[in-house]
Amino acid sequence: MADTDPDELERRIARTRAELAQTVDAIADRVSPKRVAERTVADVKSRAGHLVAQVGDALGVSPRPVELGQDPDRLWDEEPDLAPVLIGVGAVLVLGAAVMLWRRRRRR
């Protein structure tokens, strides 16, 4: 008979409503544009930090913290050799242009 007790049923209904309200609030908070933007910005910052670390490792230099009073343009411990990087970027640009020209000529 405990399952059909009206007072117990009302308490269960109230508890279920409260849990449902919390769930709906959590979902609304999660999908709100402000929260989505905050998570996206945090993700982009994290990925950018990892990319900077990888580029620094590839160039053989490591970033060091800039201390108060130092020139913020001097972020790296040593001057990196940018020649290989610039050659690689140039090669990618030339290849991209060649592929675009090749595709245009195929369309005609």
LODONU-127830 format. One record per residue: residue number from 1; residue in one letter; x, y, z of N, C-alpha, C in turn. Coordinates in pm, whole numbers, m for minus. Atoms other than C-alpha are relative to their C-alpha. Example, Ala and Ser with C-alpha at 12.3 -4.5 7.8 and 13.67 -1.06 7.14 Angstrom:
BEGIN
seti | drendren | nu | nv | nw | cau | cav | caw | cu | cv | cw
1 | A | 89 | m119 | 0 | 1230 | m450 | 780 | 90 | 120 | 0
2 | S | m82 | m119 | m6 | 1367 | m106 | 714 | m77 | 109 | 73
! end
This chain:
BEGIN
seti | drendren | nu | nv | nw | cau | cav | caw | cu | cv | cw
1 | M | 80 | m120 | 0 | 0 | 0 | 0 | 85 | 127 | 0
2 | A | m85 | m117 | m8 | 299 | 231 | 37 | 13 | 68 | m136
3 | D | m12 | m57 | 133 | 311 | 280 | m341 | m120 | 88 | m36
4 | T | 119 | m79 | 33 | m40 | 423 | m350 | m32 | 107 | 103
5 | D | 19 | m104 | m102 | m3 | 652 | m50 | 8 | 137 | m68
6 | P | 1 | m129 | 69 | m99 | 1000 | m180 | 113 | 93 | 43
7 | D | m108 | m87 | m46 | 155 | 1181 | 38 | 135 | m43 | m59
8 | E | m124 | 51 | 58 | 437 | 956 | m83 | 7 | 30 | m149
9 | L | 4 | m31 | 143 | 329 | 1001 | m444 | 28 | 148 | m25
10 | E | m25 | m144 | 15 | 327 | 1379 | m402 | 147 | 32 | 24
11 | R | m142 | m23 | m26 | 679 | 1369 | m253 | 85 | m48 | m119
12 | R | m73 | 50 | 116 | 802 | 1156 | m545 | m15 | 94 | m119
13 | I | 25 | m93 | 111 | 641 | 1391 | m795 | 81 | 128 | 20
14 | A | m76 | m123 | m28 | 800 | 1694 | m626 | 149 | m23 | m22
15 | R | m143 | 31 | 18 | 1143 | 1525 | m621 | 33 | m15 | m149
16 | T | m22 | 18 | 144 | 1110 | 1425 | m988 | m4 | 133 | m73
17 | R | 7 | m134 | 60 | 1007 | 1781 | m1083 | 128 | 78 | 26
18 | A | m123 | m72 | m35 | 1308 | 1923 | m899 | 118 | m53 | m82
19 | E | m109 | 59 | 80 | 1545 | 1679 | m1072 | m13 | 39 | m146
20 | L | 23 | m38 | 140 | 1387 | 1754 | m1409 | 34 | 147 | m22
21 | A | m33 | m143 | 12 | 1419 | 2130 | m1350 | 151 | 20 | m2
22 | Q | m147 | m11 | m1 | 1790 | 2087 | m1266 | 57 | m47 | m134
23 | T | m49 | 52 | 128 | 1843 | 1880 | m1581 | m25 | 99 | m113
24 | V | 33 | m97 | 105 | 1666 | 2134 | m1803 | 89 | 124 | 13
25 | D | m89 | m115 | m21 | 1868 | 2419 | m1647 | 142 | m32 | m47
26 | A | m135 | 39 | 42 | 2192 | 2228 | m1707 | 10 | m5 | m152
27 | I | 0 | 7 | 147 | 2101 | 2163 | m2071 | m5 | 142 | m58
28 | A | 11 | m138 | 50 | 2000 | 2528 | m2124 | 133 | 74 | 17
29 | D | m129 | m65 | m23 | 2329 | 2645 | m1972 | 105 | m52 | m99
30 | R | m100 | 60 | 88 | 2530 | 2405 | m2186 | m15 | 47 | m145
31 | V | 20 | m39 | 140 | 2373 | 2512 | m2517 | m16 | 151 | m19
32 | S | 15 | m145 | 15 | 2354 | 2885 | m2445 | 115 | 54 | m86
33 | P | m104 | m54 | 87 | 2546 | 3088 | m2706 | 121 | 53 | 76
34 | K | m112 | m54 | m77 | 2756 | 3256 | m2438 | 92 | m113 | 46
35 | R | m81 | 113 | m47 | 2872 | 2922 | m2293 | 72 | m70 | m115
36 | V | m63 | 63 | 117 | 2937 | 2776 | m2638 | 118 | 84 | m46
37 | A | m109 | m90 | 41 | 3148 | 3081 | m2727 | 116 | m10 | 98
38 | E | m107 | 11 | m100 | 3342 | 3056 | m2399 | 78 | m129 | m18
39 | R | m69 | 127 | 20 | 3418 | 2688 | m2459 | 82 | 1 | m128
40 | T | m72 | m7 | 126 | 3519 | 2759 | m2819 | 127 | 83 | 14
41 | V | m117 | m85 | m21 | 3755 | 3040 | m2717 | 106 | m76 | 81
42 | A | m95 | 77 | m82 | 3913 | 2819 | m2450 | 66 | m109 | m83
43 | D | m55 | 105 | 85 | 3958 | 2539 | m2704 | 101 | 56 | m99
44 | V | m91 | m62 | 97 | 4116 | 2771 | m2962 | 129 | 44 | 69
45 | K | m119 | m41 | m73 | 4354 | 2914 | m2700 | 88 | m120 | 32
46 | S | m75 | 121 | m33 | 4456 | 2565 | m2594 | 71 | m55 | m123
47 | R | m60 | 52 | 124 | 4515 | 2452 | m2953 | 112 | 92 | m49
48 | A | m103 | m95 | 42 | 4712 | 2769 | m3031 | 125 | m17 | 86
49 | G | m114 | 22 | m87 | 4933 | 2709 | m2729 | 77 | m125 | m38
50 | H | m66 | 123 | 43 | 5003 | 2355 | m2843 | 73 | 21 | m133
51 | L | m63 | m27 | 129 | 5077 | 2477 | m3197 | 128 | 80 | 17
52 | V | m120 | m81 | m24 | 5321 | 2739 | m3070 | 111 | m86 | 58
53 | A | m100 | 89 | m60 | 5495 | 2476 | m2860 | 60 | m94 | m105
54 | Q | m49 | 90 | 104 | 5520 | 2240 | m3158 | 91 | 73 | m99
55 | V | m84 | m78 | 91 | 5656 | 2512 | m3387 | 133 | 31 | 66
56 | G | m124 | m27 | m72 | 5910 | 2607 | m3121 | 88 | m123 | 6
57 | D | m77 | 124 | m1 | 6015 | 2243 | m3090 | 58 | m30 | m137
58 | A | m47 | 27 | 135 | 6042 | 2209 | m3468 | 115 | 92 | m38
59 | L | m106 | m95 | 31 | 6259 | 2520 | m3488 | 120 | m15 | 94
60 | G | m109 | 21 | m93 | 6473 | 2404 | m3199 | 17 | 111 | 102
61 | V | m7 | m106 | m101 | 6393 | 2694 | m2971 | m112 | m24 | 100
62 | S | 104 | 16 | m101 | 6193 | 2711 | m2654 | m41 | 138 | 50
63 | P | 45 | m130 | m50 | 5977 | 2999 | m2536 | 38 | 15 | 147
64 | R | m27 | m26 | m141 | 6068 | 3160 | m2207 | m94 | 110 | 44
65 | P | 91 | m105 | m45 | 5845 | 3375 | m1992 | 65 | 138 | m7
66 | V | m49 | m137 | 5 | 5882 | 3748 | m2042 | m19 | 60 | 139
67 | E | 8 | m59 | m133 | 5961 | 3918 | m1715 | m31 | 149 | m10
68 | L | 36 | m140 | m4 | 5840 | 4262 | m1616 | 125 | 86 | m25
69 | G | m112 | m88 | 31 | 6066 | 4528 | m1763 | 82 | m47 | m118
70 | Q | m73 | 49 | 116 | 6197 | 4310 | m2045 | m74 | 36 | m128
71 | D | 59 | m27 | 131 | 6135 | 4368 | m2412 | m87 | m119 | m40
72 | P | 87 | 113 | 32 | 5829 | 4153 | m2499 | 25 | m58 | m139
73 | D | m32 | 54 | 132 | 5958 | 4114 | m2856 | 106 | m108 | 8
74 | R | m105 | 101 | m17 | 6237 | 3894 | m2718 | m57 | m121 | 72
75 | L | 67 | 113 | m63 | 6018 | 3592 | m2644 | 83 | m127 | m8
76 | W | m72 | 125 | 22 | 6258 | 3327 | m2775 | 140 | 8 | 60
77 | D | m133 | 8 | m59 | 6583 | 3213 | m2611 | 109 | 33 | m102
78 | E | m100 | m21 | 104 | 6775 | 3220 | m2938 | m72 | 31 | m130
79 | E | 60 | m33 | 129 | 6715 | 3339 | m3291 | m18 | m129 | m80
80 | P | 22 | 122 | 77 | 6554 | 3061 | m3494 | 50 | 15 | m143
81 | D | m39 | 1 | 140 | 6680 | 2963 | m3839 | m127 | m19 | m81
82 | L | 127 | 3 | 69 | 6376 | 3048 | m4048 | 9 | m47 | m145
83 | A | m15 | 39 | 140 | 6520 | 2942 | m4385 | m78 | m127 | m34
84 | P | 76 | 121 | 36 | 6379 | 2585 | m4378 | m151 | 22 | 4
85 | V | 143 | m26 | m11 | 6039 | 2711 | m4268 | m49 | 80 | m120
86 | L | 40 | m82 | 114 | 6025 | 2977 | m4539 | 4 | m79 | m130
87 | I | m8 | 84 | 120 | 6135 | 2726 | m4804 | m122 | m93 | m6
88 | G | 117 | 88 | m4 | 5860 | 2488 | m4692 | m128 | 74 | m33
89 | V | 120 | m80 | 29 | 5594 | 2761 | m4699 | m4 | 36 | m147
90 | G | m4 | m34 | 142 | 5708 | 2869 | m5045 | m35 | m120 | m87
91 | A | 30 | 121 | 77 | 5695 | 2511 | m5172 | m150 | m31 | 4
92 | V | 144 | 26 | m12 | 5340 | 2469 | m5039 | m79 | 99 | m85
93 | L | 69 | m100 | 82 | 5231 | 2794 | m5206 | 13 | m31 | m149
94 | V | m21 | 32 | 141 | 5385 | 2693 | m5541 | m83 | m122 | m39
95 | L | 81 | 119 | 27 | 5221 | 2351 | m5523 | m148 | 33 | m6
96 | G | 140 | m40 | 1 | 4885 | 2505 | m5438 | m37 | 75 | m126
97 | A | 27 | m75 | 123 | 4907 | 2746 | m5730 | 1 | m93 | m121
98 | A | m7 | 94 | 112 | 5007 | 2464 | m5965 | m127 | m86 | m7
99 | V | 122 | 80 | m2 | 4710 | 2252 | m5856 | m119 | 81 | m47
100 | M | 111 | m85 | 44 | 4471 | 2545 | m5904 | 3 | 23 | m150
101 | L | m12 | m20 | 144 | 4604 | 2615 | m6255 | m35 | m127 | m75
102 | W | 28 | 127 | 64 | 4586 | 2247 | m6345 | m150 | m27 | m3
103 | R | 145 | 21 | m6 | 4221 | 2227 | m6231 | m75 | 94 | m95
104 | R | 64 | m96 | 91 | 4128 | 2540 | m6428 | 14 | m46 | m144
105 | R | m23 | 44 | 138 | 4281 | 2400 | m6747 | m80 | m125 | m29
106 | R | 79 | 122 | 21 | 4099 | 2069 | m6701 | m147 | 33 | m24
107 | R | 141 | m39 | 14 | 3761 | 2250 | m6680 | m31 | 48 | m143
108 | R | 22 | m59 | 134 | 3805 | 2413 | m7024 | m18 | m103 | m105
! end
